[in-house]
Amino acid sequence: MSRNFISIASLVLLGFTTSNVSAEQYWSDASLTYLNGSQYEVGDPDRQVLTFEYVAGYDWGKLFSFADRLESSDGFKETYIEISPEYYIAEFENSWIKNFSVSGTAEVGDGFTNYLYGLGVAFDVPGFDFLELDAYKRNNDGLPNNYQLTASWGARFVIADTQWLYDGFIDYASGISGVGPANLNFTSQLKLDLAPYFNIDSPLYIGVEYVYWRNKFYIDGVNEHNPNLLVKWHF
């Protein structure tokens, strides 16, 4: 494990502690996800991914973060984390718009750190737990800067007394001159909650994640179609 990753992880934990001390926390959620897929592009196609995810709501806005640990069948290992705070600048009641926010994201991988900043809007749409749209300026590490548009959603529904969740995101990043064309990452998860069958309070999901990534990593013509088996436990 690199010193950079240890330092970054320490800063993340410090940020969580500081947020809890200096602001009122309304809610929080933590989860672990296991993914297994065999159609990854760029590198070995067979990979397992373990993801720790933490999200919390505060009086100032929301914090979303996750850490991925990827292990390929050829022995290659990689760690990737994102930290995404949203600071609410306007909130609405009895409106189809919930809030406007100033949004930011730090993308931290092995050997690079990208910083994104921009504006976001959250919508109040019947049938959705959340539906958000963010527009970012990307400050890329080692590459020219560009722009990104991100949509994210989550919707719970019931089929014959079974509880389901469909959530995901779409990232569209503009092309970079001299590097590659625009890329589109559509990632969604369809999950069945098994918690009622085991008499546990927190959700325990099993399902499928599907990734369609056009021009992955700005590589022209590299298009990923990647289903993964998924297990996710909230605690």
C-alpha positions as CSV (number, residue, x, y, z in Angstrom):
1,M,0.0,0.0,0.0
2,S,1.5,3.4,-1.0
3,R,2.3,6.2,1.4
4,N,0.1,8.5,-0.7
5,F,-2.9,6.2,-0.2
6,I,-2.3,6.1,3.6
7,S,-2.0,9.9,3.7
8,I,-5.2,10.4,1.7
9,A,-7.1,7.8,3.8
10,S,-6.0,9.6,6.9
11,L,-7.2,12.9,5.5
12,V,-10.6,11.4,4.6
13,L,-11.0,10.0,8.2
14,L,-10.0,13.4,9.6
15,G,-12.6,15.1,7.3
16,F,-15.3,12.8,8.6
17,T,-14.4,13.6,12.2
18,T,-14.2,17.3,11.5
19,S,-17.6,17.2,9.8
20,N,-19.2,15.4,12.7
21,V,-17.8,17.9,15.2
22,S,-18.4,21.2,13.5
23,A,-21.8,20.5,11.8
24,E,-25.1,18.9,12.6
25,Q,-25.4,15.5,11.0
26,Y,-28.9,14.5,10.0
27,W,-28.3,11.0,8.7
28,S,-25.5,8.7,7.5
29,D,-25.1,5.3,5.7
30,A,-22.2,3.0,5.2
31,S,-22.0,-0.1,3.0
32,L,-19.7,-2.8,1.6
33,T,-20.1,-4.1,-2.0
34,Y,-18.5,-7.1,-3.7
35,L,-18.5,-7.2,-7.5
36,N,-17.2,-9.9,-9.8
37,G,-17.0,-9.4,-13.6
38,S,-15.2,-10.9,-16.6
39,Q,-15.7,-8.3,-19.4
40,Y,-13.6,-5.4,-18.2
41,E,-11.7,-3.4,-20.9
42,V,-8.2,-2.0,-20.6
43,G,-6.2,-4.6,-18.6
44,D,-7.2,-8.0,-17.5
45,P,-10.9,-8.7,-18.2
46,D,-11.5,-10.7,-15.0
47,R,-11.7,-8.6,-11.8
48,Q,-13.1,-8.6,-8.3
49,V,-13.9,-5.3,-6.6
50,L,-14.6,-4.5,-3.0
51,T,-16.1,-1.1,-2.3
52,F,-16.6,0.7,0.9
53,E,-19.1,3.5,0.6
54,Y,-20.1,6.3,3.0
55,V,-22.7,9.0,2.6
56,A,-24.0,11.5,5.1
57,G,-26.4,14.5,5.3
58,Y,-25.5,17.6,7.2
59,D,-27.0,21.0,7.9
60,W,-24.6,22.4,5.2
61,G,-25.3,19.7,2.6
62,K,-24.2,16.2,1.8
63,L,-21.0,14.1,1.7
64,F,-20.6,11.1,-0.6
65,S,-17.5,9.0,-0.8
66,F,-16.3,5.5,-1.7
67,A,-13.1,3.5,-2.0
68,D,-12.6,0.7,-4.5
69,R,-10.1,-2.1,-4.2
70,L,-9.8,-3.9,-7.5
71,E,-7.9,-7.2,-8.0
72,S,-7.5,-8.8,-11.4
73,S,-7.0,-12.4,-12.2
74,D,-3.5,-11.7,-13.5
75,G,-2.5,-10.4,-10.0
76,F,-2.8,-6.7,-10.7
77,K,-4.2,-4.6,-7.8
78,E,-5.5,-1.1,-7.8
79,T,-7.1,1.3,-5.3
80,Y,-9.4,4.2,-6.3
81,I,-11.3,6.6,-4.1
82,E,-13.7,9.5,-4.6
83,I,-14.8,12.2,-2.1
84,S,-17.7,14.4,-3.2
85,P,-19.1,17.1,-0.9
86,E,-22.2,19.2,-1.9
87,Y,-22.8,22.5,-0.2
88,Y,-26.4,23.6,-0.5
89,I,-26.8,27.2,-1.6
90,A,-30.6,27.2,-2.0
91,E,-33.3,24.8,-0.8
92,F,-37.0,24.6,-1.8
93,E,-40.2,23.1,-0.3
94,N,-43.2,22.0,-2.3
95,S,-41.2,22.2,-5.5
96,W,-39.9,19.8,-8.2
97,I,-36.5,21.2,-7.4
98,K,-35.1,20.2,-4.0
99,N,-32.0,22.3,-3.9
100,F,-29.1,23.9,-5.8
101,S,-25.5,23.1,-4.6
102,V,-21.9,23.9,-5.1
103,S,-20.3,20.5,-5.8
104,G,-16.9,19.1,-5.8
105,T,-15.1,15.8,-6.3
106,A,-11.6,14.5,-5.7
107,E,-10.7,11.4,-7.8
108,V,-7.7,9.6,-6.3
109,G,-6.0,6.7,-8.0
110,D,-2.6,5.1,-8.1
111,G,-0.4,8.0,-9.3
112,F,-3.0,10.6,-10.0
113,T,-5.5,13.0,-8.3
114,N,-8.1,14.8,-10.3
115,Y,-10.2,17.7,-8.8
116,L,-13.7,18.5,-10.1
117,Y,-15.8,21.5,-9.1
118,G,-19.1,22.9,-10.3
119,L,-22.9,23.3,-9.7
120,G,-25.6,20.7,-9.0
121,V,-29.3,20.5,-8.8
122,A,-31.5,17.9,-7.0
123,F,-35.0,17.1,-8.2
124,D,-38.1,15.9,-6.4
125,V,-39.6,13.4,-8.8
126,P,-42.3,10.9,-7.8
127,G,-41.0,7.3,-7.7
128,F,-37.4,8.4,-7.1
129,D,-35.5,8.4,-3.8
130,F,-33.1,10.9,-5.4
131,L,-32.4,12.3,-8.8
132,E,-29.5,14.7,-9.3
133,L,-27.6,16.5,-12.0
134,D,-24.1,18.0,-11.7
135,A,-22.0,20.0,-14.1
136,Y,-18.2,20.1,-13.4
137,K,-15.0,21.6,-14.6
138,R,-12.3,18.8,-14.5
139,N,-8.8,19.7,-13.3
140,N,-7.0,16.6,-14.5
141,D,-3.6,15.4,-13.1
142,G,-1.3,15.0,-16.1
143,L,-3.9,15.7,-18.8
144,P,-5.5,18.9,-20.1
145,N,-8.6,20.0,-18.3
146,N,-12.1,19.3,-19.6
147,Y,-15.8,19.2,-18.5
148,Q,-18.1,16.6,-17.1
149,L,-21.9,16.2,-16.7
150,T,-23.1,13.7,-14.2
151,A,-26.6,12.3,-13.5
152,S,-27.4,10.0,-10.6
153,W,-30.6,8.4,-9.4
154,G,-32.1,5.9,-7.1
155,A,-35.6,4.3,-7.1
156,R,-37.1,1.7,-4.8
157,F,-40.0,-0.4,-5.9
158,V,-41.9,-3.5,-4.9
159,I,-42.8,-6.6,-7.0
160,A,-45.0,-9.3,-5.4
161,D,-43.9,-8.3,-1.9
162,T,-40.2,-8.3,-2.9
163,Q,-38.2,-5.1,-2.4
164,W,-36.0,-3.8,-5.2
165,L,-33.6,-0.9,-5.7
166,Y,-32.5,0.5,-9.1
167,D,-29.8,3.1,-8.9
168,G,-26.8,4.3,-10.8
169,F,-25.1,7.2,-12.6
170,I,-24.1,8.5,-16.0
171,D,-20.9,10.4,-16.5
172,Y,-20.3,12.3,-19.7
173,A,-16.8,13.8,-20.0
174,S,-15.9,16.0,-23.0
175,G,-13.1,15.0,-25.3
176,I,-9.5,16.2,-24.7
177,S,-7.5,17.5,-27.7
178,G,-4.5,15.3,-28.4
179,V,-5.7,12.7,-25.9
180,G,-9.0,11.2,-27.1
181,P,-12.7,11.7,-27.7
182,A,-15.5,12.2,-25.2
183,N,-16.4,9.3,-23.1
184,L,-19.7,8.1,-21.6
185,N,-19.9,5.9,-18.5
186,F,-23.4,4.4,-17.8
187,T,-23.3,2.3,-14.6
188,S,-26.5,1.0,-12.9
189,Q,-27.3,-1.6,-10.3
190,L,-30.5,-3.7,-10.0
191,K,-30.7,-5.2,-6.5
192,L,-33.1,-7.4,-4.5
193,D,-33.2,-6.7,-0.7
194,L,-32.7,-10.0,1.1
195,A,-32.9,-8.5,4.6
196,P,-36.6,-9.4,5.2
197,Y,-35.8,-13.0,4.6
198,F,-33.1,-13.0,7.3
199,N,-34.9,-10.8,9.8
200,I,-32.2,-8.2,9.8
201,D,-32.8,-4.4,10.0
202,S,-30.2,-3.1,7.5
203,P,-30.5,-3.8,3.7
204,L,-28.7,-6.8,2.3
205,Y,-28.8,-6.7,-1.5
206,I,-28.0,-9.2,-4.2
207,G,-28.2,-8.3,-7.9
208,V,-26.4,-7.2,-11.0
209,E,-24.3,-4.2,-11.9
210,Y,-24.1,-3.3,-15.6
211,V,-21.5,-0.9,-17.1
212,Y,-21.5,0.5,-20.5
213,W,-18.4,2.7,-21.0
214,R,-17.9,4.2,-24.4
215,N,-14.4,5.3,-25.3
216,K,-13.2,4.2,-21.9
217,F,-10.3,6.4,-20.5
218,Y,-10.7,8.6,-23.7
219,I,-9.4,5.6,-25.8
220,D,-11.3,5.8,-29.1
221,G,-13.2,2.7,-29.9
222,V,-12.7,1.0,-26.5
223,N,-16.3,0.3,-25.5
224,E,-16.9,-1.7,-22.3
225,H,-20.1,-3.8,-21.9
226,N,-19.6,-5.3,-18.4
227,P,-22.1,-7.2,-16.2
228,N,-21.0,-7.9,-12.7
229,L,-22.5,-10.1,-10.0
230,L,-23.2,-8.0,-6.9
231,V,-23.6,-8.3,-3.1
232,K,-24.1,-5.2,-1.0
233,W,-24.6,-4.9,2.7
234,H,-25.5,-1.7,4.5
235,F,-24.5,-1.4,8.2
